[in-house]
Amino acid sequence: MKKFRFCLVLLAVFAIMGGTTFAFDQFDHVKIAPNGEGDLIFFPWYLAASGGWQTQISVINTSNSYSTVAKVVIRSHNWSDELLDFLVYLSPNDVWTGFIRYGAQGTYIYSDDDSILVSKPAGVMAAADVALYFASPTNPVSMPFFPVKCPAASKIDSKTDSTDYGYIEVIEVNATTALGSGKLTKDKVFNWYENDQINGVTVPRTIATTNILTGYHEFQNTDAGSYSALTRGQVYADWHNTSFQGTGANTGLVSTSNNTIGELEAAMAKTNVAMPYIWKGAAATLHFFTFPTKLSFGYKLLTDPSPCDTYTGTPAAAKTGDYFGVVGGARTPFKCLTYTSTGYDLKENTVTSGPFSGGGTSLRMCEEMQWINAYIPGDLFTEGWIRYAFAITPTTFRLLSPGLLGSFDGTPVLSSALYIRSASVSEAEAAWTQRYVTVPVAGVAYPFYQYSDLQLLNP
């Protein structure tokens, strides 16, 4: 009875405050997709190197009835520079697959999948021209990445940016059932999205998404024959893109959505990350950390064309995030995050368990995607797990409705462990700890904001 009364109180608050946008933010905000299907996917890292090392990416439309278009944005590791973006056109039950490789032309994307364009017609695509414009084994895409815009070492972290590793975001930009179910020729999906035509009839453009995408990546070695276990991308639901997204512009997360980037940060926020490690013989473990809402280079372009040595974004610029925003609009350099790490062996021992300690250092993460050699010194520490702890200082984040603010603790980070042993590699997503997210309904805080809209009404 008490919970029922509490629900009535909350509903009354919503009614008094009015506005469907406010209700949208509370009940339909972006969140981790518990079932692995959503409208926003992050592949937290990709790697490409000589010797056959490549990363395979797959994006799947899981719907029987919806056709959809998704934008793939490939970003660099140090500044989230947009290296390449393109659209994939997916009919019901369709999948796009591509490979990030390294060759004579540098890092490039290869795909012979018929969901990606090789070239683009100026207007409506005829059914007879699908083989001309869409990829195939005889007409594949082999597109080099554009050069990074910050190749020099940054004064902040002495790191150089490059194209051989980074991360990927996939955004569902539109979906429709109007084309019908089952296998469709790709001219129908193309003409619907690009030319507002369905079966030759012009229709008003509408943008609406649904949670139907999932995706997988696989780290492979084509020379040695080793490859990773298939790993699903980190999928978020209800991002709800609301703008037409083409190519040739730095769009992605900074485009219009029914969520702010601050709301995405609240869904990603973690205070502790836990990952296993093995470091003995021919075995080694890498721990990956990605900050996809940091977007330093995109923010910098909006404020200052200076060299890539500082972060100078402002909260009002292009829907930037709140965790990485500069408080009050002050132009303050900010790029690195501090953290602590505690490693345990298989018997719960830590480096500080003995009678001596010292030589402490301030640990920092500066790149937008980086890896750490998960090695704990000492013969005893060849296998175990590591806890990475981030700041618990509350961050105020903006909701879509003007003037409404929430609060979250932790850092918006994606983490995973890559285990390398002899001629094989495998990957696992990290475990993590979140704290309460506070929303502007009588100051209510609840622990499962990251997963659900309904926990607010069932605390």
Secondary structure, DSSP 4 states (H G I P E B T S, - for coil): -HHHHHHHHHHHHHHHH--HHHHHHHHS--EE-TTS-BSEEEEEEEE-BTTTEEEEEEEEE--SS-EEEEEEEEEETTT--EEEEEEEEE-TT-EEEEEEEEETTEEEEEE--TTBBSS--SSPPPGGGHHHHB-BTTB-EEEEPPPPS--SPPTTT-PPP-SSEEEEEEEEEEEESTT-SS---HHHHHHHHHH-EETTEE--------S-EEEEEEEEETTT--BPPPEE-EEEE---B-S---SSS--GGGS-BSS-HHHHHHHHEESEEEEEEE-BTTEEEEEEEE-TTT-HHHHHHHH--S-TT-----TTSTT--SSSSPGGG-------EEEEEEEEETTS-BGGGSS-------EEE-SSEEEEE---SSTT-SEEEEEEE-----EEEE-SSTT-EEEE-SEE-EEEEEEEETTEEEEEEPEEE---EE-SSTT-EETTTTT-SGGGG--
